[in-house]
Amino acid sequence: MSSSPIRPISADAVDTWDFEADVVIAGFGIAGVSAAIGAAESGADVLVLERTSGGGGAAALSGGIVYLGGGTRVQKACGFDDTPENMKTFLAEALGPGVDEDKLDVYCEGSVQHFEWLEACGVQYKESFWSQPGWECPVDDSLMYSGGENAAPFHTLVPPAPRGHLAQVPMPRNGEQGAGHVLMTTLLAKADDLGVRVESDIRVQRLVTDHTGRVVGVSATRFGKEITVRARGGVVLATGSFAYNDEMMQAYAPRLYKRPAATVEEHDGRAILMAQALGAGLAHMDACEVAFFCDPQLIARGILVNGRGQRYVPEDTYPGRIGHLTMYQNDNQAFLVLDEDAYEEGMAAPSSSPQLRRQPTWVCESVAELEAEMGLPEGSLTSTVELYNRHAADGADPVLGKKSEWVKPIGSPIAAIDLRGMTGGFTLGGLRTSVHSEVLHVDGDPIPGLYAAGRCTSGLSAGGYCSGISLGDGSFFGRRAGIRAAAG
Ligand SMILES: Cc1cc2nc3c(=O)[nH]c(=O)nc-3n(C[C@H](O)[C@H](O)[C@H](O)COP(=O)(O)OP(=O)(O)OC[C@H]3O[C@@H](n4cnc5c(N)ncnc54)[C@H](O)[C@@H]3O)c2cc1C
């Protein structure tokens, strides 16, 4: 499965160590920088090894949504009541079934404190709420819905609260300064202030263990030269997902094979393999974030039908949930059907993803004509639209529960946008870790000296996803990894 040797090296075989620190961290994205700050704040001497020429990882390119709640300052200022219990109830439904209850507990209980920690690191949040459907936020607001909390079926479970927190971005927005970029430059600067050392262009390849089996360092390559790095306290793995490892994708997440999105090529699964070679267990390897490549401002104003002409999701929900249901339950077949007025309105609405606005594939005068042109089974789309329109006349959607503000009868001319195969994403499964980010052996015990966080681990998701969970659990459990590793 691996092109270069992956099994651990014995420390006895190491003649000289090229570098040494209390805590050695592989990867300088969101999990790595949070681990570095956590360890340095605990008084450790910290060294980060980063494969590229600088820190940031996928996180610096990201939308920067961090999933936090339970009553943060920004939630309160924007008028939303939230509690750790409500947050937990929602996430257990949205990310499950099979979520790690212990992790979910500490995450929800510690969420307000984690928000305050990010603020103490220098991340600035504005007390303003972005209310529009979207993948991200196109202005400088710091709070948005990012998981379908305010849509069916979740909005009746607990009172909806937005939990997507975004670092305030400079206005007017420029392409390079999204909330992910702002979040990461702030955290990287904080690590630098704390004296964290960084060695770039180093690709961590294998773990080094002592005669007791404890992890005491790593072996890596730098421009083809092998180097060894000693960790007096512990090693933290934070190198990202396996979205770009073809063999692992075929084995664990075949539906997303060759469909990576919202990730970077450095996510090659190496840390997972390195730890597996030492006996580490895995969890939820099939869990994925699934992006759906269409502007949510258009989706909410139409109806989404599958290859049988039937609706399958309330169109005003989180677009990642739409992607998930499309890919996993509807053979990746989706068509957005809407009339001219709805299309024009959606195209004119403020959008965080104008590149995902799409031209209609078919435009017709009647539903029957459209159905025929799309090649759908005769009567399928006609009966779907007839049923939708019957209730839409009263502003209701009893079939799937789309909120009345988005429900209007579909008139003529009527169009459909072909969205078949318009999905992609990244993996959420990985190393099984404890709530303290210790990597767990297949026997359930922590592997001494080895910690991990971010997308090389199984974090909060057991299958479902909400935007902000990856930066959320990456930073939360990354920080914990650093603190624990610093304690030796
Ligand atoms: C366009 C886009 C939008 C996104 N939006 C969001 C969002 O709004 N909210 C959200 O929660 N998530 C979002 N994500 C996903 C999120 O950014 C990632 O899932 C998250 O950054 C993963 O954290 P990580 O620390 O595991 O990996 P990263 O942040 O990618 O960091 C991993 C680091 O490890 C380095 N590395 C890899 N291999 C090695 C090695 N062998 N040795 C040393 N270093 C190595 C990499 O170069 C990288 O710097 C988005 C991603 C993209 C690309």
The ligand as a Tripos MOL2 file, in Angstrom:
@<TRIPOS>MOLECULE
LIG
   53    58     1     0     0
SMALL
NO_CHARGES

@<TRIPOS>ATOM
      1 C1        -11.5810   25.4870   -0.3320 C.3       1 LIG1
      2 C2        -11.7520   24.8210    1.0190 C.ar      1 LIG1
      3 C3        -12.7740   25.2590    1.8630 C.ar      1 LIG1
      4 C4        -12.9160   24.6590    3.1310 C.ar      1 LIG1
      5 N1        -13.7930   25.2070    4.0250 N.ar      1 LIG1
      6 C5        -13.8570   24.7140    5.2750 C.ar      1 LIG1
      7 C6        -14.6130   25.3790    6.2740 C.ar      1 LIG1
      8 O1        -15.1630   26.4600    6.0580 O.2       1 LIG1
      9 N2        -14.6930   24.8030    7.5140 N.ar      1 LIG1
     10 C7        -14.0510   23.6270    7.8120 C.ar      1 LIG1
     11 O2        -14.1710   23.1440    8.9350 O.2       1 LIG1
     12 N3        -13.2760   23.0120    6.8910 N.ar      1 LIG1
     13 C8        -13.1400   23.5460    5.6520 C.ar      1 LIG1
     14 N4        -12.3050   22.9630    4.7410 N.ar      1 LIG1
     15 C9        -11.6070   21.7220    5.1180 C.3       1 LIG1
     16 C10       -10.4690   22.0210    6.0990 C.3       1 LIG1
     17 O3         -9.6820   23.0950    5.6260 O.3       1 LIG1
     18 C11        -9.5690   20.7950    6.2690 C.3       1 LIG1
     19 O4        -10.3500   19.6250    6.4050 O.3       1 LIG1
     20 C12        -8.6840   20.9880    7.4980 C.3       1 LIG1
     21 O5         -7.7700   22.0390    7.2180 O.3       1 LIG1
     22 C13        -7.9400   19.7170    7.8850 C.3       1 LIG1
     23 O6         -7.0720   20.0290    8.9360 O.3       1 LIG1
     24 P1         -5.6660   19.2790    9.0760 P.3       1 LIG1
     25 O7         -4.8880   20.0050   10.0940 O.co2     1 LIG1
     26 O8         -5.9240   17.8420    9.2470 O.co2     1 LIG1
     27 O9         -5.0130   19.4520    7.6200 O.3       1 LIG1
     28 P2         -4.3450   20.7550    6.9800 P.3       1 LIG1
     29 O10        -4.9560   21.9810    7.5210 O.co2     1 LIG1
     30 O11        -4.3460   20.5700    5.5070 O.co2     1 LIG1
     31 O12        -2.8390   20.6540    7.4930 O.3       1 LIG1
     32 C14        -2.0520   19.5230    7.1780 C.3       1 LIG1
     33 C15        -0.6120   19.9780    6.9720 C.3       1 LIG1
     34 O13         0.2450   18.8260    6.9840 O.3       1 LIG1
     35 C16         1.2030   18.9600    5.9450 C.3       1 LIG1
     36 N5          1.6950   17.6090    5.6120 N.ar      1 LIG1
     37 C17         1.0850   16.6360    4.8950 C.ar      1 LIG1
     38 N6          1.8370   15.5320    4.8670 N.ar      1 LIG1
     39 C18         2.9440   15.7890    5.6000 C.ar      1 LIG1
     40 C19         4.0900   15.0210    5.9550 C.ar      1 LIG1
     41 N7          4.2420   13.7520    5.5520 N.pl3     1 LIG1
     42 N8          5.0480   15.6080    6.7220 N.ar      1 LIG1
     43 C20         4.9100   16.8970    7.1480 C.ar      1 LIG1
     44 N9          3.8470   17.6650    6.8300 N.ar      1 LIG1
     45 C21         2.8590   17.1170    6.0800 C.ar      1 LIG1
     46 C22         0.4340   19.6400    4.8320 C.3       1 LIG1
     47 O14         1.3260   20.2320    3.8960 O.3       1 LIG1
     48 C23        -0.4060   20.6580    5.6130 C.3       1 LIG1
     49 O15         0.2890   21.8760    5.7990 O.3       1 LIG1
     50 C24       -12.0940   23.5600    3.5010 C.ar      1 LIG1
     51 C25       -11.0540   23.1580    2.6510 C.ar      1 LIG1
     52 C26       -10.8610   23.8020    1.4350 C.ar      1 LIG1
     53 C27        -9.6670   23.4090    0.5840 C.3       1 LIG1
@<TRIPOS>BOND
     1     1     2 1
     2     2     3 ar
     3     2    52 ar
     4     3     4 ar
     5     4     5 ar
     6     4    50 ar
     7     5     6 ar
     8     6     7 ar
     9     6    13 1
    10     7     8 2
    11     7     9 ar
    12     9    10 ar
    13    10    11 2
    14    10    12 ar
    15    12    13 ar
    16    13    14 ar
    17    14    15 1
    18    14    50 ar
    19    15    16 1
    20    16    17 1
    21    16    18 1
    22    18    19 1
    23    18    20 1
    24    20    21 1
    25    20    22 1
    26    22    23 1
    27    23    24 1
    28    24    25 2
    29    24    26 1
    30    24    27 1
    31    27    28 1
    32    28    29 2
    33    28    30 1
    34    28    31 1
    35    31    32 1
    36    32    33 1
    37    33    34 1
    38    33    48 1
    39    34    35 1
    40    35    36 1
    41    35    46 1
    42    36    37 ar
    43    36    45 ar
    44    37    38 ar
    45    38    39 ar
    46    39    40 ar
    47    39    45 ar
    48    40    41 1
    49    40    42 ar
    50    42    43 ar
    51    43    44 ar
    52    44    45 ar
    53    46    47 1
    54    46    48 1
    55    48    49 1
    56    50    51 ar
    57    51    52 ar
    58    52    53 1
@<TRIPOS>SUBSTRUCTURE
     1 LIG1         1 GROUP 0 **** ****
